[in-house]
Amino acid sequence: MIEVPEEFAACQVEFKGAAGRAFASALPALAEEFLDRWGLRPDGGVMYGMCALVLPVVREDGRPAALKLQMVDEETVGEPAALRAWGAAGAGAVGLLEYDARTGALLLERLDERRPLTSVADARVAVGVLARSLARLVSVPAPEGMRGLGEVAARMLEAAPGAAGALADEGERRLLLDCAAAVRVVAGEPGDRLLHWDLHYDNILAGRPEEGRAGQWVALDPKPLAGDPGFELFPALDNRFDASEVLWRFDLLTEVLGLDRDRARAWTLGRVLQNGVWSTGGGARRLSADHAEIARRLSRRS
């Protein structure tokens, strides 16, 4: 039986309450079920992030893989369809080997977890890798039935006045409302590309040579939706944050992805709005300092 890390279990309870507690408690039995069903044996310690528990495994044919267990919700339900679409297009995403719709369990290609893109010391080189990865991913049209950016934007805009009102600082209130105004301009054309939504530097790992991925960087852990690629840029600006690099990164990303800069700016401000709505919904009275700085710098550029 696997042991569920206490930090992971606590995170599930914090964000998902009783459902998260039940999910964490059921994980050892769930892992055993799929180890048996898919003919797997454990091959290393348990890994985890905010949402998923990942167990390195070996298949009956001796090939390495990764068993991913996560709750099924609106953000994760589209992951198998997205991985299939990207796989068919050769777009540089992790390969999907098996999927169980009832539980959301996935068996994935094993990547080299020791070499995330964060291991690249030169941040500008890492941004370039991420930009090229995004360009491949968003070249694929979203499969039918994928959740859409239009719905996400509508919810953000509806919540914006309340979120702004919850902020203690007048300047931050104006900033969040300016973000909402920018989103309103582009919300009528939300786009139809297949978006990853969370492509930061720890969600890109080096491929394994034995899987034919020598020298490749591979994207994983999407929270997919259909929409405008401009909505994808924010993690590359926020993670490994450097205020002096925000505009350089934005310029590189828009160039590599071939995006309209004004639309990309508006959708990036939309990500600041989205995070502001979430944080104030959790009781925060201030915007993240990094997020506010990203919004200010992009707004000054307009």
Phi and psi in degrees as a GROMACS rama.xvg file:
@    title "Ramachandran Plot"
@    xaxis  label "Phi"
@    yaxis  label "Psi"
@TYPE xy
-75.1031  155.881  ILE-2
-105.111  123.7  GLU-3
-80.1542  122.203  VAL-4
-57.8676  137.748  PRO-5
-59.9531  -38.9253  GLU-6
-62.9594  -40.8636  GLU-7
-65.7914  -44.9724  PHE-8
-60.8367  -41.9643  ALA-9
-64.1902  -37.4342  ALA-10
-64.5106  -39.6193  CYS-11
-63.1405  -41.1863  GLN-12
-68.0168  -41.7255  VAL-13
-60.3495  -43.2054  GLU-14
-95.9153  -20.8996  PHE-15
-127.804  3.33049  LYS-16
62.6608  -137.007  GLY-17
-62.0435  -35.7794  ALA-18
-64.608  -38.6863  ALA-19
-67.1833  -39.1023  GLY-20
-63.3984  -42.9178  ARG-21
-64.5157  -40.3499  ALA-22
-62.6089  -47.992  PHE-23
-61.5945  -39.5564  ALA-24
-66.4024  -32.3196  SER-25
-83.5319  -9.96009  ALA-26
-60.2559  -43.3803  LEU-27
-58.3192  -44.7975  PRO-28
-67.2533  -36.96  ALA-29
-65.0182  -43.7458  LEU-30
-60.6435  -45.1188  ALA-31
-59.835  -39.7918  GLU-32
-58.4243  -45.2585  GLU-33
-84.4806  -25.8421  PHE-34
-59.589  -41.5722  LEU-35
-73.77  -47.1586  ASP-36
-64.1603  -40.6869  ARG-37
-99.666  9.40705  TRP-38
63.2374  53.4399  GLY-39
-116.28  153.499  LEU-40
-129.621  142.03  ARG-41
-60.0976  148.321  PRO-42
-143.596  42.7895  ASP-43
144.775  175.147  GLY-44
-73.2484  156.993  GLY-45
-66.1148  138.735  VAL-46
-117.955  157.684  MET-47
-159.293  158.866  TYR-48
-126.173  -145.397  GLY-49
-73.1968  -35.281  MET-50
-117.046  -23.9741  CYS-51
-131.433  149.788  ALA-52
-104.498  132.465  LEU-53
-124.831  128.267  VAL-54
-115.798  115.769  LEU-55
-63.4804  134.435  PRO-56
-140.226  167.356  VAL-57
-122.429  134.297  VAL-58
-80.9474  170.201  ARG-59
-60.772  -28.2155  GLU-60
-85.2716  5.69808  ASP-61
89.3161  -2.87916  GLY-62
-82.1421  139.636  ARG-63
-73.5557  152.986  PRO-64
-154.878  -177.387  ALA-65
-137.21  126.387  ALA-66
-93.5354  118.257  LEU-67
-111.028  126.32  LYS-68
-121.601  127.117  LEU-69
-154.346  157.678  GLN-70
-69.1789  144.598  MET-71
-89.3817  120.333  VAL-72
-143.712  -171.886  ASP-73
-64.3371  -24.4796  GLU-74
-83.1199  -30.8997  GLU-75
-101.282  -17.3347  THR-76
-63.2069  -27.9488  VAL-77
-87.2666  -1.10374  GLY-78
-59.0357  -47.9349  GLU-79
-62.2634  -40.405  PRO-80
-63.8184  -39.6018  ALA-81
-65.3359  -45.1192  ALA-82
-64.1884  -36.9671  LEU-83
-64.7568  -43.9404  ARG-84
-63.7929  -45.4969  ALA-85
-66.0429  -38.1821  TRP-86
-62.9259  -43.2368  GLY-87
-63.4924  -30.124  ALA-88
-91.837  -5.24235  ALA-89
61.5902  43.628  GLY-90
-92.6271  6.95344  ALA-91
88.7462  24.9457  GLY-92
-102.821  160.009  ALA-93
-60.3843  143.907  VAL-94
-79.0842  138.549  GLY-95
-96.3071  123.24  LEU-96
-101.471  -39.5645  LEU-97
-147.816  156.017  GLU-98
-151.424  138.053  TYR-99
-116.78  113.675  ASP-100
-67.7488  -30.9052  ALA-101
-65.3389  -43.4418  ARG-102
-105.657  -16.4912  THR-103
82.8179  5.86372  GLY-104
-65.3837  137.561  ALA-105
-126.69  141.029  LEU-106
-107.775  121.194  LEU-107
-119.014  156.848  LEU-108
-54.5033  139.725  GLU-109
-83.4132  130.566  ARG-110
-107.759  179.704  LEU-111
-92.2921  94.2576  ASP-112
-65.7678  -13.1276  GLU-113
-79.7174  -9.36148  ARG-114
-129.814  69.6432  ARG-115
-73.7382  165.714  PRO-116
-63.8499  -22.3033  LEU-117
-64.0802  -17.4862  THR-118
-74.9182  -11.427  SER-119
-79.4546  113.091  VAL-120
-66.7665  -36.2097  ALA-121
-78.7157  108.632  ASP-122
-61.4543  -34.632  ALA-123
-67.9377  -36.9994  ARG-124
-63.7052  -42.9283  VAL-125
-62.7812  -40.5179  ALA-126
-62.1489  -39.6128  VAL-127
-62.766  -42.2479  GLY-128
-61.5061  -46.142  VAL-129
-62.7882  -41.2045  LEU-130
-60.6728  -44.7361  ALA-131
-67.1563  -35.1688  ARG-132
-64.3466  -45.3937  SER-133
-59.8004  -41.5357  LEU-134
-59.2568  -39.6985  ALA-135
-68.334  -43.4826  ARG-136
-64.343  -46.9786  LEU-137
-79.1048  -2.99033  VAL-138
-73.2465  -11.7503  SER-139
-95.7099  131.36  VAL-140
-69.2023  147.477  PRO-141
-68.633  138.12  ALA-142
-64.1238  156.381  PRO-143
-57.4895  137.221  GLU-144
89.8066  -3.91024  GLY-145
-68.2992  140.727  MET-146
-56.8794  149.569  ARG-147
-114.394  149.896  GLY-148
-63.4888  -29.271  LEU-149
-58.792  -42.7471  GLY-150
-66.5618  -42.4031  GLU-151
-61.0569  -45.3918  VAL-152
-64.2612  -40.4453  ALA-153
-61.3666  -41.5721  ALA-154
-66.0592  -40.3179  ARG-155
-61.3579  -46.6781  MET-156
-65.6829  -36.6443  LEU-157
-64.1949  -37.1151  GLU-158
-86.0863  -11.7703  ALA-159
-57.6911  -48.0223  ALA-160
-59.3685  -41.5715  PRO-161
-66.9383  -39.3001  GLY-162
-64.5783  -44.0447  ALA-163
-63.083  -40.8781  ALA-164
-64.6627  -24.0165  GLY-165
-80.4883  -11.9802  ALA-166
-79.7834  141.955  LEU-167
-79.4795  -26.1529  ALA-168
-98.8735  128.607  ASP-169
-62.0677  -40.9505  GLU-170
-61.6789  -39.5503  GLY-171
-69.8425  -33.8612  GLU-172
-61.8353  -45.997  ARG-173
-63.323  -40.0514  ARG-174
-62.1953  -44.1407  LEU-175
-67.467  -38.463  LEU-176
-68.112  -33.0385  LEU-177
-64.9801  -38.4726  ASP-178
-61.0614  -43.3352  CYS-179
-63.0361  -39.7463  ALA-180
-63.0323  -39.2378  ALA-181
-64.9397  -40.2032  ALA-182
-65.7901  -38.0684  VAL-183
-58.5403  -32.6594  ARG-184
-65.0395  -34.5864  VAL-185
-107.497  -6.70769  VAL-186
-62.9285  -25.6511  ALA-187
-71.3011  -13.8019  GLY-188
-127.917  76.8812  GLU-189
-75.4719  -14.4358  PRO-190
92.8551  168.567  GLY-191
-136.521  15.299  ASP-192
-80.6624  156.956  ARG-193
-83.9573  111.617  LEU-194
-99.2718  146.285  LEU-195
-81.8787  -42.1031  HIS-196
81.8241  -29.5324  TRP-197
-131.937  42.5406  ASP-198
-86.3774  84.379  LEU-199
-101.917  -178.501  HIS-200
-72.2416  -21.4475  TYR-201
-85.3517  -7.76349  ASP-202
-99.7615  19.4654  ASN-203
-129.753  120.086  ILE-204
-119.706  157.031  LEU-205
-69.6491  141.006  ALA-206
-76.5091  161.939  GLY-207
-97.2078  132.698  ARG-208
-56.8923  -36.6092  PRO-209
-68.0007  -13.6689  GLU-210
-100.082  10.7925  GLU-211
76.2984  22.582  GLY-212
-113.959  21.6154  ARG-213
-56.6213  129.804  ALA-214
76.3823  6.02725  GLY-215
-103.397  147.34  GLN-216
-103.463  132.818  TRP-217
-124.476  132.02  VAL-218
-84.7963  144.763  ALA-219
-145.838  174.434  LEU-220
57.6303  52.7476  ASP-221
-76.5247  155.924  PRO-222
-119.623  73.1319  LYS-223
-71.9724  153.645  PRO-224
-157.203  164.202  LEU-225
-93.4546  129.011  ALA-226
178.216  -165.133  GLY-227
-82.841  131.431  ASP-228
-58.6135  -20.1253  PRO-229
-60.6289  -22.5559  GLY-230
-75.063  -5.97689  PHE-231
-92.0795  -11.1667  GLU-232
-79.8215  -26.0672  LEU-233
-56.4193  -46.6452  PHE-234
-57.4785  -34.3683  PRO-235
-68.9743  -23.2991  ALA-236
-86.4846  -35.4508  LEU-237
-83.3385  -44.418  ASP-238
-75.1349  146.642  ASN-239
51.6493  46.4023  ARG-240
-60.4198  133.899  PHE-241
-145.729  110.216  ASP-242
-56.1495  -37.9821  ALA-243
-70.9557  -13.5404  SER-244
-102.547  -4.51266  GLU-245
-56.136  -51.6506  VAL-246
-70.2795  -36.8406  LEU-247
-60.7512  -45.8336  TRP-248
-63.3485  -44.6567  ARG-249
-59.2704  -43.7682  PHE-250
-62.8083  -43.5853  ASP-251
-64.5489  -45.6123  LEU-252
-61.3505  -46.3049  LEU-253
-65.6423  -34.6444  THR-254
-68.3146  -48.3495  GLU-255
-65.9832  -37.8137  VAL-256
-84.2648  -8.64211  LEU-257
66.0273  43.58  GLY-258
-98.0498  151.367  LEU-259
-67.384  122.523  ASP-260
-66.0486  -37.7102  ARG-261
-66.8308  -42.2586  ASP-262
-66.4403  -41.4106  ARG-263
-63.0175  -40.1978  ALA-264
-60.629  -45.5333  ARG-265
-62.2582  -44.4133  ALA-266
-70.6525  -30.3466  TRP-267
-68.2944  -40.2176  THR-268
-62.5431  -29.5813  LEU-269
-61.533  -34.5971  GLY-270
-68.8382  -35.2022  ARG-271
-63.2313  -42.8652  VAL-272
-60.8966  -46.0625  LEU-273
-58.0437  -45.8239  GLN-274
-67.6009  -34.5703  ASN-275
-64.9251  -40.5493  GLY-276
-62.1506  -45.6562  VAL-277
-62.9949  -46.3475  TRP-278
-68.2365  -41.0833  SER-279
-69.6466  -30.7515  THR-280
-63.4414  -25.9885  GLY-281
-91.0315  5.58795  GLY-282
102.83  -0.366052  GLY-283
-68.7994  147.693  ALA-284
-112.277  -2.43486  ARG-285
-133.029  150.628  ARG-286
-74.3848  154.754  LEU-287
-56.4231  133.726  SER-288
-59.787  -40.2295  ALA-289
-65.883  -43.1671  ASP-290
-64.0748  -42.3823  HIS-291
-62.8646  -38.7238  ALA-292
-67.5007  -39.109  GLU-293
-59.485  -46.1564  ILE-294
-63.6152  -41.7121  ALA-295
-64.2062  -44.6437  ARG-296
-67.3655  -40.0589  ARG-297
-69.4115  -35.776  LEU-298
-67.3641  -38.1816  SER-299
-67.4881  -27.416  ARG-300
-72.1597  -26.8523  ARG-301
